């Protein structure tokens, strides 16, 4: 009769292989128990992981859309804050300058012009508002403040209007400077540092992207800056020696501020619609993430009872393995020869 035997070295390798296999099983089952997910998703899905991959890719895309939507919401909040701040400074002043009957004396005119200059500086500060280091009204050049200071704007306009003798002439020169296209040597070249005509496109869902056109170069904001600048020029010497022309200029500036304020209100409403669109996208994205997350969890989740039973079985096998190893390690040649 042939007797098959196994050598000590072979037995050692067989035991090592069995021990490593049991340790790997123990580690995988322990991971499943702690995480609640199967360690080998390929085995769980019988090798068909395509659907799971599609779901996880969709979840990744939705998470990116949610980050975009949050970024857009913060940016739009910043735009609203800047626009509201500008209105808060200028709206009351416009009504006052357009309707208040004030004296023709130089001191009264100077006081109102100084107030307009102060308001211009404050409006520029509001429009240079930044969130997280990003200037919200600079278009795509969000690393740069959109506007130079109000004092610099008035200084440039003082040079443009030097020597003019009527309110109409000053108003036309200032309008031409503010309305000049890029390259025309006006506002867009010397006072505004952002981009023009390039909206910020932010995709916030698979089928929705917002286009933010708001910038300090927008017509409604340029009109406000123009009106404030007109009212501020007499304090810098414009139309000096002609109080009637200075008064006419300030009255016209007040009326222009009121008109600009109405346009800014319309812009605020438009930005509000964009905010509503972003909120709707966030809600839809969150709902889709919940559904897809539940589906993914169903595919990846491990049954805790099956895992516990398998873990108990592996522990028993490991204990038996170590018991056999301990028994074999006590064998001696004398005992073997008996």
C-alpha positions, 0 to 999 in steps of 0.5 A, a space after each residue: 500500500 502506498 502511503 502519501 506523506 508531506 514534508 515539514 517544509 511543505 507543511 509549513 508553506 501549506 499552514 502559512 498559506 492557510 493562515 494568510 488566507 484566514 487573516 485576509 478573510 478576517 480583515 475583510 470581514 472586520 472592515 465590512 462589519 465596521 464600514 457596513 460595506 462589502 469589501 469585494 464589490 465585484 463578488 457582490 455584483 457578480 462582476 457587473 459593476 457598470 451600473 455602480 460605476 455609472 451611479 458613482 460618476 453621477 454622484 460625483 458630477 452632482 456633488 460638483 454641481 452642488 459646489 458650483 451652486 454654493 459658489 454661485 450663491 455666495 457670489 450672487 449674495 455678494 452682488 446683491 450686497 454691493 448693489 444694495 449698499 450703493 443704493 443705500 448711499 445714493 438713493 436718498 441723496 438723489 431725491 434731495 438734490 433733485 427736489 430741494 430748493 436751496 440757495 444760489 450762494 457758493 457755500 450752499 452749492 459747495 456743501 451739496 457738491 461735497 456731499 455728492 463727492 463723499 457719496 461717490 467715494 462711498 458708492 465706489 467702496 460698496 461696488 468694490 466689495 469682495 467675498 473671499 478675496 474675489 471682487 464680485 463686480 469685476 466680471 472675470 477679473 475677480 482678482 482686481 477691484 473693479 473701480 479706482 477711487 471716487 476721488 480719482 474719477 472726479 480728478 479725471 473728469 475735472 481735467 476733461 471739463 476744464 474750461 467749459 462754461 455751461 452745465 450742458 457742456 459739462 454734462 455732455 463731456 462727462 457723459 461722453 467720458 463715461 459712455 466711451 467704448 474700450 479704447 476710447 479713453 474714457 471710464 472703461 480705460 481709466 476707471 474700470 479694471 474688470 472685464 466687459 461683455 464676458 459673463 461668468 457662466 456657472 453650471 449649477 446642474 446637469 441642465 442649468 447654468 447661470 450667466 452673471 452679467 453684473 459688473 461695475 461697468 453695467 450701464 445702470 451703475 455707470 449712470 449712477 457714478 456719472 450722476 454722482 460725479 456731475 454733482 461732485 464736480 462743482 466742489 472741484 471748481 467746475 463752472 466756477 463763478 457761475 452759481 446758476 450753472 452749478 445749481 443746474 448741474 446739481 439738479 440734473 445730477 439729482 434727477 439722473 440719480 433717481 433714474 439710475 436708482 430705478 435701473 439698479 432696482 431692476 438689476 437687483 430683481 434680475 439677480 434675485 431671479 438668478 438666486 432663485 434659479 440657483 436655489 432650485 438647482 440646489 434642491 434638485 441636486 440634493 434630491 437626486 443625490 439622496 436617491 442615488 446615494 440610497 441606490 449605491 448603498 443598497 448595492 454596496 451594503 453588507 448584511 450585518 448578520 451574514 457578516 457576523 456569522 462569517 466572522 465567527 466562522 473565520 475566528 473559529 478556523 483561526 483558533 483551530 489553526 493555531 491549536 494545530 500549530 501549537 500541537 505540532 510545534 511540541 513534537 520531539 524526535 524521541 516521541 516520534 521514535 517511540 
